[in-house]
Amino acid sequence: MPAHRYALPSQITNTGDDEVIDIPERVNSERYLTLRARLDTGLRTLLMPASPSLQKLYSAMAYGVFEPGKCLRPMLAYSACEAMGGQLDAADGAACAVELLHTYSLVHDDLPAMDDALVRRGKPALHVAYGESTALIAGDALQALAFESLTQSSQVSAGIRLQMVEVLAKAAGPAGLAGGQFLDMTLAGDRPNNDQIAEMQRLKTGALIEASVVLGAMASGADLQTSRFVAMSKYAEQIGRAFQVRDDILDVVGDPLLLGKATCADRRADKSTVVSSRGLEGARQYASQLLLGALTSLDAFGAEADELRQLAHVVVARSF
């Protein structure tokens, strides 16, 4: 059976920082495959063409969504929901929403006016395959569809759904993805300090990862004022930062075939990263510190949060 490159921490033992970790389907990756199938079902429903005349647009949207990827954000949403005592079906809307929003950000990030990337997830970037104008519109449509997904979460009360829309909007806007992308572009060529780099990465990458956890926890219906929810939010912040640090490391030492995109792109674009600021070993140490912080924040939870603990390890040990 084919191997899925989704590393479960139970298999991350004594591996090198940049070792490729293959997890066959039979090695307890059943949970991932089950959640991935659930996610794909929801996404396909949302991506059914509204009319035959829009078939090309929906095909472009699906081209960006249905490709091999980590699906980390949806997994976090599902896991956070269950850790807070909720059911999986309550998190379907949030899981689809964060994957759609993430895909939109990649589509726009790859455009010639931004990073001008030709390859994404091992195949031609959307603007290469469908043209720049279609890619731009497809990205806009994916973003809008993400919010539609949240509003259709019938298992969640209307009041909580409204709060969830606010959380996702902040993650997408100037206090999140958009602001982080702006800083990423404007800081290129400069030599920002560690705090500036951290702010850029917290907005560009961390905000949506944080939102994925928070949205999943909210979907559970649990009291948002509890210490457990606060702890969940702290966990989300730590792994959001750790994810981008690992991205910076992989841009230097990663395998382009595994990453599905070119490496050393940040250096060629003269962008400042954690690696350029702290050095490779310093970046690895920082990622380890963030992992420890994430795991410590879950001390208030028992076995119900084990999957979140596993995903935190995945964030800092992944090869793609």
Buried (B, 14 or more C-beta within 10 A) or exposed (E): EEBBBBBBBEBBEEEEBBEBBEBEEEEEBEBBEEBBEBBBEBBEEBBEBEEEEEEEBBBBBBBBBEEEBBBBBBBBBBBBBBBBEBEBBBBBBBBBBBBBBBBBBBBBBBBEEBBEBEBBBBEBBBBBBBBEEBBBBBBEBBBEBBBEBBBBBEBBEEEBBEBBBEBBBBBBEEBBBBBBBBBBBEBEEEEBEEEBBBBBBBBBBBBBBBBBBBBBBBBBBBEBEEEBBEBBBBBBBBBBBBBBBBBBBBBBBBEBEBBBBEBEBBEEEEBBBBBBBBEBEEBBEBBBBBBBBBBEBBEEBEEEBBBBBBBBBBBBBBBB
